[in-house]
Structures are given as structure tokens and as C-alpha cells.
Amino acid sequence: MATLEELEARVAALEASQADYRAVIAAINALRENERELTTTVRDQARRLDTLETSLADFRQEAGANLRSVDEHLGELRDLVISLGNDRP
């Protein structure tokens, strides 16, 4: 039969093991919370990137349309200058 000292040593070892287990659980919970925060941050950044990509595509289309309009106006001005030059004696 185990002595009182042996039983006390076993209880102390079990308590220490249980404390280690609690520390591991606390660390896992902290890691889980960090993972949640990182997931939220990544999700938010992905949304911002999607919005930025859409805005950039819209800007490119608008800029392209503006450049085509400028080209058309320049062509009209060139034709006008040429026609005015041909009207002079």
C-alpha cells in the first residue's frame, strides 16, 4: 500500500499535469483568437482589393473613353485648320 508521502507526491504530480493542460488550453484559445482576427483582417483586405480593382477598371474605361474623345476633337481641329489654310489665297 502507498504511503501518505507517495500519495501526496502523486497528487502534486497530477495537479502539475493539470496546470500544464490548462496552460496548453489557454495557449490554444489564444491562437484561435489570433486566427479569427487574422481571418477577419484578410477578408477585409480582400474586399478592399476587390473594390480597388473595380475602381481601377472603371477608371481605365473612363480614361480610354476620354482619350478617344480627345483624339476625335484633335482630328476635327486638324481638319478645321487645314480647311482654313486652304481657304486663304
Backbone as a printed PyTorch tensor [residue, N CA C, xyz], in Angstrom:
tensor([[[   0.8340,   -1.1660,    0.0000],
         [   0.0000,    0.0000,    0.0000],
         [   0.8900,    1.2450,    0.0000]],

        [[   0.4110,    2.2890,   -0.6680],
         [   1.2040,    3.5100,   -0.8090],
         [   1.1700,    4.3050,    0.4860]],

        [[   2.2870,    4.9310,    0.7170],
         [   2.3750,    5.7640,    1.9160],
         [   1.7240,    7.1080,    1.6410]],

        [[   1.4970,    7.8300,    2.7220],
         [   0.8930,    9.1410,    2.6030],
         [   1.7790,   10.0600,    1.7660]],

        [[   3.0690,    9.9680,    1.9270],
         [   4.0030,   10.8020,    1.1580],
         [   3.9340,   10.4710,   -0.3340]],

        [[   3.8160,    9.1940,   -0.6600],
         [   3.7080,    8.7910,   -2.0560],
         [   2.4020,    9.2950,   -2.6770]],

        [[   1.3300,    9.1890,   -1.9140],
         [   0.0440,    9.6810,   -2.4020],
         [   0.0820,   11.1950,   -2.5980]],

        [[   0.6840,   11.9060,   -1.6600],
         [   0.8120,   13.3570,   -1.7900],
         [   1.6570,   13.7230,   -3.0100]],

        [[   2.6990,   12.9510,   -3.2710],
         [   3.5480,   13.1930,   -4.4440],
         [   2.7610,   12.9550,   -5.7240]],

        [[   1.9400,   11.9100,   -5.7520],
         [   1.1080,   11.6250,   -6.9240],
         [   0.0900,   12.7460,   -7.1610]],

        [[  -0.5220,   13.2170,   -6.0920],
         [  -1.4900,   14.3110,   -6.1930],
         [  -0.7980,   15.5670,   -6.7180]],

        [[   0.3880,   15.8530,   -6.2120],
         [   1.1320,   17.0310,   -6.6650],
         [   1.4790,   16.9040,   -8.1490]],

        [[   1.8700,   15.6900,   -8.5590],
         [   2.1960,   15.4660,   -9.9720],
         [   0.9520,   15.6340,  -10.8370]],

        [[  -0.1720,   15.1260,  -10.3850],
         [  -1.4200,   15.2840,  -11.1320],
         [  -1.8320,   16.7540,  -11.2160]],

        [[  -1.6740,   17.4780,  -10.1220],
         [  -2.0060,   18.9090,  -10.1320],
         [  -1.1010,   19.6700,  -11.0960]],

        [[   0.1760,   19.3160,  -11.1060],
         [   1.1160,   19.9660,  -12.0310],
         [   0.7500,   19.6250,  -13.4710]],

        [[   0.3890,   18.3660,  -13.7010],
         [  -0.0060,   17.9530,  -15.0500],
         [  -1.2670,   18.6830,  -15.4800]],

        [[  -2.2200,   18.8330,  -14.5550],
         [  -3.4540,   19.5410,  -14.8600],
         [  -3.1710,   21.0230,  -15.1360]],

        [[  -2.2350,   21.6190,  -14.4340],
         [  -1.8580,   23.0180,  -14.6780],
         [  -1.2370,   23.1530,  -16.0570]],

        [[  -0.3970,   22.1860,  -16.4440],
         [   0.1820,   22.1960,  -17.7850],
         [  -0.9210,   22.0940,  -18.8410]],

        [[  -1.8940,   21.2250,  -18.5900],
         [  -3.0090,   21.0510,  -19.5070],
         [  -3.7780,   22.3670,  -19.6440]],

        [[  -4.0380,   23.0430,  -18.5380],
         [  -4.7400,   24.3280,  -18.5830],
         [  -3.9380,   25.3680,  -19.3630]],

        [[  -2.6230,   25.3510,  -19.1930],
         [  -1.7790,   26.3010,  -19.9330],
         [  -1.8370,   26.0210,  -21.4310]],

        [[  -1.8440,   24.7520,  -21.7940],
         [  -1.9400,   24.3860,  -23.2150],
         [  -3.2870,   24.8220,  -23.7740]],

        [[  -4.3570,   24.5920,  -23.0330],
         [  -5.6930,   25.0090,  -23.4800],
         [  -5.7470,   26.5300,  -23.6300]],

        [[  -5.1690,   27.2650,  -22.6950],
         [  -5.1500,   28.7320,  -22.7850],
         [  -4.3760,   29.1840,  -24.0200]],

        [[  -3.2640,   28.5320,  -24.3050],
         [  -2.4660,   28.8810,  -25.4910],
         [  -3.2490,   28.5790,  -26.7640]],

        [[  -3.9450,   27.4570,  -26.7990],
         [  -4.7490,   27.1000,  -27.9730],
         [  -5.8590,   28.1290,  -28.1850]],

        [[  -6.5020,   28.5320,  -27.1080],
         [  -7.5580,   29.5390,  -27.2190],
         [  -7.0120,   30.8780,  -27.7140]],

        [[  -5.8340,   31.2490,  -27.2370],
         [  -5.2150,   32.4930,  -27.7030],
         [  -4.8760,   32.3970,  -29.1840]],

        [[  -4.3550,   31.2600,  -29.6110],
         [  -4.0550,   31.0650,  -31.0350],
         [  -5.3230,   31.1000,  -31.8760]],

        [[  -6.3860,   30.5170,  -31.3670],
         [  -7.6680,   30.5240,  -32.0780],
         [  -8.1690,   31.9590,  -32.2460]],

        [[  -8.0530,   32.7660,  -31.2060],
         [  -8.4890,   34.1690,  -31.3000],
         [  -7.6190,   34.9370,  -32.3000]],

        [[  -6.3260,   34.6930,  -32.2770],
         [  -5.4340,   35.3330,  -33.2600],
         [  -5.8140,   34.9360,  -34.6800]],

        [[  -6.1370,   33.6550,  -34.8590],
         [  -6.5260,   33.1710,  -36.1860],
         [  -7.8070,   33.8510,  -36.6490]],

        [[  -8.7570,   34.0360,  -35.7390],
         [ -10.0030,   34.7310,  -36.0900],
         [  -9.7280,   36.1660,  -36.5220]],

        [[  -8.8850,   36.8430,  -35.7580],
         [  -8.5590,   38.2290,  -36.0870],
         [  -7.8550,   38.3170,  -37.4420]],

        [[  -6.9180,   37.4010,  -37.6810],
         [  -6.2080,   37.4030,  -38.9630],
         [  -7.1510,   37.0870,  -40.1200]],

        [[  -8.0640,   36.1470,  -39.8990],
         [  -9.0320,   35.8080,  -40.9430],
         [  -9.8970,   37.0150,  -41.2740]],

        [[ -10.3380,   37.7230,  -40.2440],
         [ -11.1470,   38.9260,  -40.4590],
         [ -10.3460,   39.9820,  -41.2120]],

        [[  -9.1020,   40.1680,  -40.8250],
         [  -8.2530,   41.1570,  -41.4910],
         [  -8.0360,   40.7900,  -42.9510]],

        [[  -7.7390,   39.5350,  -43.2130],
         [  -7.5200,   39.0890,  -44.6000],
         [  -8.7960,   39.2620,  -45.4170]],

        [[  -9.9280,   38.9140,  -44.8280],
         [ -11.2100,   39.0620,  -45.5290],
         [ -11.4780,   40.5340,  -45.8550]],

        [[ -11.2290,   41.4090,  -44.8810],
         [ -11.4320,   42.8410,  -45.1110],
         [ -10.4880,   43.3800,  -46.1920]],

        [[  -9.2510,   42.9460,  -46.1600],
         [  -8.2790,   43.3950,  -47.1650],
         [  -8.6650,   42.8750,  -48.5460]],

        [[  -9.1860,   41.6560,  -48.6120],
         [  -9.6180,   41.1070,  -49.9000],
         [ -10.7790,   41.9270,  -50.4590]],

        [[ -11.7020,   42.3230,  -49.5950],
         [ -12.8150,   43.1750,  -50.0470],
         [ -12.3060,   44.5200,  -50.5450]],

        [[ -11.3680,   45.0970,  -49.7960],
         [ -10.8070,   46.3840,  -50.2230],
         [ -10.0890,   46.2470,  -51.5640]],

        [[  -9.3760,   45.1370,  -51.7400],
         [  -8.6760,   44.9110,  -53.0030],
         [  -9.6660,   44.7450,  -54.1470]],

        [[ -10.7490,   44.0160,  -53.9150],
         [ -11.7840,   43.8640,  -54.9520],
         [ -12.3630,   45.2190,  -55.3370]],

        [[ -12.6390,   46.0480,  -54.3380],
         [ -13.1760,   47.3840,  -54.6000],
         [ -12.1820,   48.2160,  -55.3860]],

        [[ -10.9230,   48.1350,  -55.0000],
         [  -9.8780,   48.8840,  -55.7040],
         [  -9.7330,   48.4130,  -57.1450]],

        [[  -9.7840,   47.1060,  -57.3580],
         [  -9.6860,   46.5810,  -58.7180],
         [ -10.8520,   47.0550,  -59.5750]],

        [[ -12.0480,   47.0680,  -58.9970],
         [ -13.2210,   47.5470,  -59.7270],
         [ -13.0780,   49.0280,  -60.0600]],

        [[ -12.6260,   49.7990,  -59.0850],
         [ -12.4310,   51.2350,  -59.3070],
         [ -11.3830,   51.4800,  -60.3850]],

        [[ -10.3180,   50.7080,  -60.3560],
         [  -9.2670,   50.8580,  -61.3600],
         [  -9.7840,   50.5000,  -62.7450]],

        [[ -10.5640,   49.4420,  -62.8520],
         [ -11.1250,   49.0600,  -64.1490],
         [ -12.0570,   50.1580,  -64.6670]],

        [[ -12.8850,   50.7200,  -63.7770],
         [ -13.7710,   51.8150,  -64.1740],
         [ -12.9630,   53.0250,  -64.6360]],

        [[ -11.9030,   53.3370,  -63.9000],
         [ -11.0540,   54.4730,  -64.2620],
         [ -10.4020,   54.2500,  -65.6240]],

        [[  -9.9270,   53.0370,  -65.8550],
         [  -9.2910,   52.7440,  -67.1480],
         [ -10.2770,   52.9120,  -68.2930]],

        [[ -11.5120,   52.4460,  -68.0980],
         [ -12.5200,   52.6000,  -69.1530],
         [ -12.8250,   54.0750,  -69.3960]],

        [[ -12.9700,   54.8270,  -68.3120],
         [ -13.2640,   56.2510,  -68.4520],
         [ -12.0990,   56.9910,  -69.1030]],

        [[ -10.8800,   56.6550,  -68.6990],
         [  -9.7050,   57.3000,  -69.2850],
         [  -9.6010,   56.9660,  -70.7700]],

        [[  -9.8790,   55.7140,  -71.1160],
         [  -9.8520,   55.3200,  -72.5300],
         [ -10.8850,   56.0880,  -73.3330]],

        [[ -12.0810,   56.2310,  -72.7760],
         [ -13.1300,   56.9870,  -73.4730],
         [ -12.7260,   58.4450,  -73.6220]],

        [[ -12.1240,   59.0070,  -72.5950],
         [ -11.6710,   60.4020,  -72.6650],
         [ -10.5770,   60.5740,  -73.7130]],

        [[  -9.6610,   59.6250,  -73.7900],
         [  -8.5980,   59.7250,  -74.7930],
         [  -9.1510,   59.6230,  -76.2060]],

        [[ -10.1290,   58.7380,  -76.3920],
         [ -10.7540,   58.6420,  -77.7110],
         [ -11.4630,   59.9440,  -78.0690]],

        [[ -12.1080,   60.5540,  -77.0890],
         [ -12.7860,   61.8280,  -77.3210],
         [ -11.7840,   62.9180,  -77.6810]],

        [[ -10.6540,   62.9430,  -76.9750],
         [  -9.6110,   63.9320,  -77.2770],
         [  -9.0720,   63.7000,  -78.6900]],

        [[  -8.8540,   62.4510,  -79.0480],
         [  -8.3700,   62.1360,  -80.3960],
         [  -9.3530,   62.6180,  -81.4600]],

        [[ -10.6360,   62.4090,  -81.2040],
         [ -11.6490,   62.8570,  -82.1640],
         [ -11.6380,   64.3820,  -82.2950]],

        [[ -11.5490,   65.0680,  -81.1750],
         [ -11.5310,   66.5300,  -81.2130],
         [ -10.2630,   67.0520,  -81.9000]],

        [[  -9.1560,   66.4090,  -81.6470],
         [  -7.9280,   66.8220,  -82.3180],
         [  -8.0430,   66.6310,  -83.8290]],

        [[  -8.6510,   65.5250,  -84.2180],
         [  -8.8680,   65.2910,  -85.6490],
         [  -9.7590,   66.3590,  -86.2530]],

        [[ -10.8100,   66.7240,  -85.5380],
         [ -11.7020,   67.7770,  -86.0300],
         [ -10.9760,   69.1130,  -86.1160]],

        [[ -10.1650,   69.4150,  -85.1020],
         [  -9.3950,   70.6660,  -85.1270],
         [  -8.3820,   70.6690,  -86.2720]],

        [[  -7.7310,   69.5430,  -86.4890],
         [  -6.7660,   69.4390,  -87.5740],
         [  -7.4640,   69.6820,  -88.9140]],

        [[  -8.6080,   69.0380,  -89.0960],
         [  -9.3620,   69.2280,  -90.3380],
         [  -9.7980,   70.6830,  -90.4970]],

        [[ -10.2030,   71.3260,  -89.3940],
         [ -10.6130,   72.7250,  -89.4440],
         [  -9.4480,   73.6300,  -89.8070]],

        [[  -8.2940,   73.3900,  -89.2080],
         [  -7.1080,   74.2040,  -89.5160],
         [  -6.7050,   74.0130,  -90.9710]],

        [[  -6.7630,   72.7800,  -91.4390],
         [  -6.4030,   72.5050,  -92.8370],
         [  -7.3790,   73.2010,  -93.7770]],

        [[  -8.6650,   73.1180,  -93.4450],
         [  -9.6650,   73.7510,  -94.3270],
         [  -9.5190,   75.2810,  -94.3000]],

        [[  -9.1990,   75.8340,  -93.1480],
         [  -8.9860,   77.2910,  -93.0580],
         [  -7.7300,   77.6940,  -93.8470]],

        [[  -6.7220,   76.8580,  -93.8120],
         [  -5.4980,   77.1470,  -94.5550],
         [  -5.7170,   77.0690,  -96.0600]],

        [[  -6.6080,   76.1780,  -96.4740],
         [  -6.8900,   76.0410,  -97.9000],
         [  -7.7600,   77.1870,  -98.4110]],

        [[  -8.4930,   77.8640,  -97.5330],
         [  -9.3600,   78.9830,  -97.9280],
         [  -8.5510,   80.2620,  -98.1510]],

        [[  -7.3610,   80.3430,  -97.6800],
         [  -6.5530,   81.5590,  -97.8460],
         [  -5.9230,   81.5820,  -99.2270]],

        [[  -5.8750,   82.7660,  -99.7700],
         [  -5.2670,   82.8800, -101.1430],
         [  -3.7740,   82.8320, -101.1350]]])
